Amino acid sequence: MSTLKKRVLLAPLDWGLGHASRCIPIIKQLQSKDIEVIIAADRQPLKLLREAFPKLEFVRLRGMDVKYPKKLPMSLFMALSAPKFFETIDFEHQVLQDIVENYQIDGVISDNRYGLYHPDIPSVLITHQLFIQAPFLKSILKKLTERYAEKFNCCWVPDFPDSPNLSGQLSHQESPLNNVRFVGPLSRFSEYKNNHSNKKKGRDLMVILSGPEPSRSEFEKRLLPQLEKMKVEVLLVRGLVGQKEHTQALEKGKVEVVNHLGSREMFQEIQSSELILCRSGYSSVMDLAALGKKALLVPTPGQTEQEYLAAYLSSNQWFYSCSQEELDLSADMNKALSFKGFPRKWDSSQLSQAVEDFILQLNQ
């Protein structure tokens, strides 16, 4: 190898921003060990990680362009999209061979991109969905997940290995895989977490929008009329990375709207808010747990993973959840504030050890 530093390719899935944001602590851990990180991404995740790490080297790696259906049930949409999923996996696997050669890559860390495994260098898959929740074909989906996950040297699950945990049945079931390793939850805010305990709350509600279109825009349209009528201070973050920054005050109510916030700004605004309203995507859930926040979770309609997480977390009295159709902010805010939040203390030691072991593999 011609370079002195080991070079690691890190590639997050490009469905929303969550997969990219949860890779931030991994990138920082690698950098702290003098590893050179090359990021392969596209669209919004590429913009987010470029903003967070402007000096890193980037490779544009297109993913599957997913737009959630407006009327078609999500389960049926996913089934009909299966050929495109497999095509994307094959494409990623072929492209990776060229990237490894051209960029002199020593190891790969892939967040939910199942084609990014390589036979000659250490390859890690990050996923919290070893057991995909679906209304049908669960056993087939389980076998497909195992088929691809076993191609990687290690499968990192971003959660605690025991109870209480954040992912429930998504990752805590018996599996024939022998490469699974729980690395603890991942949050881009984990480095700031010690600052939250004595932070004074100054805002009643912060709304964080996320996810693919058109579901993100549809949720915003549903929320705005309710927010305008409320007499509490609200910050709405639209989740539009790369859009021209603007802040606007709505004509009714005490609502401030911004397109996007950087990680430190987002942390500060979350900490100054009494309650967070967001989707029940797993990365959002990990962020809430990292910062000890209370939340009102509204799963994306038809998105079975988010619907499962919302029900699981609500049944444990950690985060209150409500369907998009039934959301009534004036009533649901008070219910959400009565829930206790995730009870477990944050621990980054498992991730640190996993990164250390990965680096040892790079040097073998």
C-alpha positions as CSV (number, residue, x, y, z in Angstrom):
1,M,0.0,0.0,0.0
2,S,1.4,3.3,-1.1
3,T,-0.2,5.5,1.6
4,L,1.0,5.6,5.2
5,K,-2.4,6.0,6.7
6,K,-5.1,3.3,6.4
7,R,-8.0,4.4,4.2
8,V,-11.5,3.5,5.1
9,L,-14.6,3.9,2.8
10,L,-17.7,4.9,4.7
11,A,-21.0,4.8,2.9
12,P,-24.5,5.5,4.4
13,L,-27.8,4.7,2.8
14,D,-29.4,7.7,1.1
15,W,-33.0,7.3,2.3
16,G,-33.3,10.5,4.4
17,L,-30.6,11.9,6.6
18,G,-30.6,9.4,9.5
19,H,-28.1,6.9,8.2
20,A,-25.7,9.7,7.4
21,S,-26.1,11.5,10.7
22,R,-25.5,8.3,12.8
23,C,-22.2,7.7,10.9
24,I,-20.8,11.0,12.2
25,P,-19.5,9.5,15.6
26,I,-18.0,6.6,13.7
27,I,-16.1,9.0,11.4
28,K,-14.8,11.0,14.3
29,Q,-13.7,7.8,16.1
30,L,-11.8,6.7,13.0
31,Q,-10.2,10.1,12.6
32,S,-9.1,10.0,16.3
33,K,-7.2,6.8,15.4
34,D,-5.4,8.5,12.5
35,I,-7.5,6.7,9.9
36,E,-8.2,8.5,6.6
37,V,-11.9,8.4,5.9
38,I,-13.4,8.6,2.3
39,I,-17.1,9.1,2.2
40,A,-19.3,7.5,-0.5
41,A,-22.7,9.1,-0.6
42,D,-25.3,10.9,-2.8
43,R,-27.9,13.6,-2.5
44,Q,-28.9,14.8,1.0
45,P,-26.5,12.6,2.9
46,L,-23.7,13.8,0.8
47,K,-24.6,17.4,1.5
48,L,-24.9,16.7,5.3
49,L,-21.6,14.9,5.6
50,R,-19.8,17.5,3.4
51,E,-21.1,20.2,5.8
52,A,-19.9,18.2,8.8
53,F,-16.5,17.2,7.3
54,P,-15.5,19.7,4.6
55,K,-11.9,18.5,4.4
56,L,-12.6,14.8,3.8
57,E,-12.5,13.2,0.4
58,F,-15.9,12.3,-1.1
59,V,-17.0,9.8,-3.8
60,R,-20.5,10.2,-5.3
61,L,-22.2,6.8,-5.1
62,R,-25.7,6.8,-6.3
63,G,-28.3,4.9,-4.5
64,M,-31.9,3.9,-5.2
65,D,-34.1,6.9,-5.7
66,V,-37.0,6.2,-3.4
67,K,-40.1,8.3,-3.3
68,Y,-42.7,7.0,-0.9
69,P,-46.1,6.5,-2.6
70,K,-49.0,8.7,-1.8
71,K,-51.8,6.1,-2.1
72,L,-50.1,2.7,-2.6
73,P,-49.7,0.8,0.7
74,M,-46.0,0.8,1.8
75,S,-45.8,-3.0,2.0
76,L,-47.1,-3.4,-1.5
77,F,-44.8,-0.6,-2.8
78,M,-41.8,-2.3,-1.2
79,A,-42.7,-5.7,-2.7
80,L,-43.1,-4.2,-6.2
81,S,-39.8,-2.4,-5.8
82,A,-37.9,-5.6,-4.9
83,P,-36.3,-6.0,-8.4
84,K,-34.9,-2.4,-8.1
85,F,-33.5,-3.2,-4.6
86,F,-31.6,-6.2,-5.9
87,E,-30.4,-4.3,-9.0
88,T,-29.1,-1.5,-6.7
89,I,-27.3,-4.0,-4.5
90,D,-25.6,-5.6,-7.5
91,F,-24.6,-2.2,-8.9
92,E,-23.1,-1.1,-5.5
93,H,-21.1,-4.3,-5.3
94,Q,-19.7,-3.9,-8.8
95,V,-18.8,-0.2,-8.3
96,L,-17.1,-1.0,-5.0
97,Q,-14.5,-3.0,-6.7
98,D,-13.4,0.0,-8.8
99,I,-13.6,2.4,-5.8
100,V,-11.4,0.0,-3.7
101,E,-8.8,-0.1,-6.4
102,N,-8.8,3.5,-7.5
103,Y,-8.9,5.0,-4.0
104,Q,-6.6,2.4,-2.4
105,I,-9.2,1.5,0.2
106,D,-8.2,-0.8,3.1
107,G,-11.6,-1.3,4.7
108,V,-15.3,-0.6,4.2
109,I,-18.1,0.5,6.6
110,S,-21.5,0.4,5.0
111,D,-24.6,1.7,6.7
112,N,-27.5,-0.4,5.2
113,R,-26.0,-0.6,1.7
114,Y,-26.0,-4.4,1.3
115,G,-23.8,-4.5,-1.8
116,L,-20.8,-2.8,-0.3
117,Y,-18.9,-5.9,0.8
118,H,-15.5,-6.9,-0.5
119,P,-13.8,-10.3,-0.4
120,D,-10.3,-9.0,0.1
121,I,-10.6,-6.3,2.8
122,P,-12.5,-6.0,6.1
123,S,-16.1,-5.0,5.4
124,V,-18.6,-3.9,8.1
125,L,-22.4,-3.6,7.7
126,I,-24.3,-1.3,10.1
127,T,-28.0,-2.2,10.5
128,H,-30.6,-2.2,13.3
129,Q,-33.0,-4.3,11.2
130,L,-31.9,-7.9,11.3
131,F,-35.6,-8.8,11.5
132,I,-37.6,-6.5,9.2
133,Q,-41.1,-5.9,10.3
134,A,-43.6,-6.4,7.5
135,P,-47.2,-7.5,7.2
136,F,-46.2,-10.5,5.1
137,L,-43.2,-12.5,3.9
138,K,-41.3,-12.0,7.2
139,S,-39.5,-15.3,6.9
140,I,-38.3,-14.5,3.4
141,L,-37.1,-11.1,4.4
142,K,-35.2,-12.5,7.3
143,K,-33.4,-15.0,5.1
144,L,-32.6,-12.3,2.5
145,T,-31.2,-10.1,5.3
146,E,-29.1,-12.9,6.6
147,R,-27.9,-13.9,3.1
148,Y,-26.4,-10.4,2.6
149,A,-25.3,-9.7,6.2
150,E,-23.2,-12.9,6.3
151,K,-21.1,-11.6,3.3
152,F,-19.6,-8.9,5.6
153,N,-16.9,-9.6,8.2
154,C,-18.9,-8.0,10.9
155,C,-22.5,-6.7,11.3
156,W,-22.7,-3.8,13.7
157,V,-26.0,-3.3,15.4
158,P,-26.3,0.3,16.9
159,D,-28.1,-0.6,20.1
160,F,-27.5,-2.1,23.6
161,P,-27.2,-5.9,23.6
162,D,-29.6,-6.3,26.6
163,S,-32.6,-4.6,28.1
164,P,-33.6,-1.8,28.1
165,N,-32.8,-1.3,24.4
166,L,-34.1,0.9,21.6
167,S,-34.7,-1.4,18.7
168,G,-36.7,-4.2,20.4
169,Q,-37.6,-7.1,18.0
170,L,-35.9,-5.4,15.1
171,S,-32.6,-6.7,16.3
172,H,-33.1,-8.7,19.5
173,Q,-34.1,-12.1,18.3
174,E,-32.2,-15.3,17.8
175,S,-30.2,-15.3,14.6
176,P,-28.0,-17.9,12.9
177,L,-25.5,-15.1,12.0
178,N,-22.2,-15.4,13.8
179,N,-20.9,-12.0,12.8
180,V,-23.3,-9.8,14.8
181,R,-21.9,-7.3,17.3
182,F,-23.9,-4.7,19.3
183,V,-21.9,-1.4,19.3
184,G,-24.3,0.7,21.4
185,P,-26.6,3.4,20.0
186,L,-25.1,6.0,17.6
187,S,-25.8,9.7,17.7
188,R,-24.1,12.7,16.2
189,F,-25.0,14.5,19.4
190,S,-23.2,12.0,21.7
191,E,-20.1,14.3,22.0
192,Y,-22.3,17.1,23.4
193,K,-24.4,14.9,25.7
194,N,-22.7,15.9,28.9
195,N,-23.9,19.5,28.4
196,H,-27.6,18.8,28.5
197,S,-28.3,18.2,32.2
198,N,-28.4,21.8,33.4
199,K,-29.5,23.5,30.2
200,K,-32.4,25.8,30.8
201,K,-35.5,25.1,28.6
202,G,-36.7,28.1,26.7
203,R,-39.1,26.8,24.1
204,D,-42.2,24.6,24.4
205,L,-41.9,22.5,21.2
206,M,-39.4,21.8,18.5
207,V,-40.6,20.0,15.3
208,I,-38.0,18.1,13.3
209,L,-39.1,16.9,9.8
210,S,-37.2,14.2,7.9
211,G,-37.5,11.4,5.5
212,P,-38.1,11.0,1.7
213,E,-40.6,12.9,-0.3
214,P,-43.5,13.2,-0.6
215,S,-44.1,12.1,2.9
216,R,-42.0,14.9,4.4
217,S,-43.9,17.6,2.6
218,E,-47.3,16.0,3.3
219,F,-46.5,15.9,7.1
220,E,-45.5,19.5,7.0
221,K,-48.7,20.5,5.3
222,R,-50.7,18.7,8.0
223,L,-48.7,20.2,10.9
224,L,-48.7,23.8,9.9
225,P,-52.4,24.5,10.5
226,Q,-52.2,23.1,14.0
227,L,-49.0,24.9,14.8
228,E,-50.4,28.2,13.7
229,K,-53.3,27.9,16.2
230,M,-51.1,27.1,19.2
231,K,-50.1,29.6,21.8
232,V,-46.8,28.1,22.5
233,E,-43.3,28.9,21.1
234,V,-42.4,26.5,18.3
235,L,-39.3,25.9,16.1
236,L,-39.9,23.9,12.9
237,V,-36.9,22.5,11.2
238,R,-37.9,21.4,7.7
239,G,-35.0,19.0,7.1
240,L,-34.0,20.5,3.7
241,V,-30.2,20.3,3.6
242,G,-28.6,22.5,1.0
243,Q,-31.6,24.7,0.5
244,K,-31.1,28.4,0.7
245,E,-31.2,29.2,4.4
246,H,-34.1,31.2,5.7
247,T,-36.0,31.9,8.8
248,Q,-39.6,32.9,8.7
249,A,-42.3,33.7,11.2
250,L,-45.7,32.4,10.4
251,E,-48.6,34.9,10.4
252,K,-50.4,33.1,13.1
253,G,-49.0,31.6,16.3
254,K,-45.4,31.7,17.6
255,V,-43.8,29.5,15.0
256,E,-40.3,30.0,13.6
257,V,-39.4,28.0,10.5
258,V,-35.9,27.1,9.3
259,N,-34.8,24.8,6.4
260,H,-31.8,23.2,8.1
261,L,-29.5,23.4,11.1
262,G,-25.9,22.1,11.5
263,S,-25.2,19.5,14.2
264,R,-24.2,22.0,16.9
265,E,-27.0,24.4,16.2
266,M,-29.5,21.5,16.2
267,F,-28.1,20.2,19.5
268,Q,-28.5,23.7,21.1
269,E,-32.1,24.1,19.8
270,I,-33.1,20.6,20.9
271,Q,-31.7,21.2,24.4
272,S,-33.6,24.5,24.7
273,S,-36.9,22.8,23.8
274,E,-39.2,21.1,26.3
275,L,-40.6,18.6,23.8
276,I,-39.5,17.2,20.4
277,L,-42.0,16.2,17.7
278,C,-40.4,14.0,15.0
279,R,-40.8,10.8,13.0
280,S,-40.0,7.6,14.8
281,G,-37.0,6.8,12.5
282,Y,-34.3,4.9,14.4
283,S,-31.7,7.6,14.1
284,S,-34.1,10.2,15.5
285,V,-34.9,7.8,18.4
286,M,-31.1,7.4,19.2
287,D,-30.7,11.1,19.2
288,L,-33.5,11.5,21.7
289,A,-32.0,8.9,23.9
290,A,-28.6,10.4,23.7
291,L,-29.9,13.8,24.9
292,G,-32.4,12.6,27.4
293,K,-35.3,14.3,25.7
294,K,-39.1,13.7,25.9
295,A,-40.8,13.3,22.5
296,L,-44.0,12.9,20.5
297,L,-43.3,10.4,17.8
298,V,-45.4,10.3,14.6
299,P,-44.4,7.3,12.4
300,T,-44.5,7.7,8.6
301,P,-47.8,6.1,7.5
302,G,-47.2,2.6,6.2
303,Q,-43.6,2.6,7.1
304,T,-43.6,-0.6,9.2
305,E,-40.3,-0.1,10.9
306,Q,-41.3,3.3,12.2
307,E,-44.8,2.0,13.2
308,Y,-43.2,-0.8,15.2
309,L,-40.7,1.5,16.9
310,A,-43.3,4.0,17.8
311,A,-45.6,1.2,19.4
312,Y,-42.6,-0.4,21.1
313,L,-41.2,2.8,22.7
314,S,-44.7,4.0,23.7
315,S,-45.6,0.6,25.3
316,N,-42.6,1.0,27.5
317,Q,-43.7,4.5,28.5
318,W,-40.5,6.1,27.1
319,F,-41.9,8.2,24.2
320,Y,-45.5,8.9,23.5
321,S,-46.6,8.1,19.9
322,C,-49.6,9.0,17.8
323,S,-50.6,8.3,14.2
324,Q,-50.4,11.1,11.7
325,E,-54.2,10.9,11.1
326,E,-55.1,11.2,14.8
327,L,-52.5,13.8,15.8
328,D,-54.0,16.5,17.9
329,L,-51.1,18.7,19.1
330,S,-53.0,20.5,21.8
331,A,-53.9,17.3,23.6
332,D,-50.9,15.1,22.5
333,M,-48.2,17.5,23.8
334,N,-49.4,17.1,27.4
335,K,-49.5,13.3,27.0
336,A,-46.0,13.2,25.6
337,L,-44.7,15.3,28.5
338,S,-46.0,12.7,31.0
339,F,-43.8,10.0,29.5
340,K,-40.3,9.5,31.1
341,G,-37.9,9.3,28.2
342,F,-35.4,6.5,27.6
343,P,-34.1,5.4,31.0
344,R,-30.6,4.1,30.2
345,K,-27.4,6.1,30.4
346,W,-25.4,6.6,27.2
347,D,-22.3,4.5,26.7
348,S,-19.9,4.9,23.9
349,S,-17.4,2.2,25.1
350,Q,-18.8,-0.5,22.9
351,L,-18.4,1.6,19.7
352,S,-14.9,2.5,20.7
353,Q,-13.9,-1.1,21.1
354,A,-15.6,-2.1,17.8
355,V,-13.6,0.6,16.0
356,E,-10.4,-0.6,17.7
357,D,-11.0,-4.2,16.6
358,F,-11.9,-3.0,13.0
359,I,-8.6,-1.1,12.8
360,L,-6.7,-4.2,14.0
361,Q,-8.2,-6.1,11.0
362,L,-7.0,-3.3,8.7
363,N,-3.5,-3.9,9.9
364,Q,-3.5,-7.7,9.5
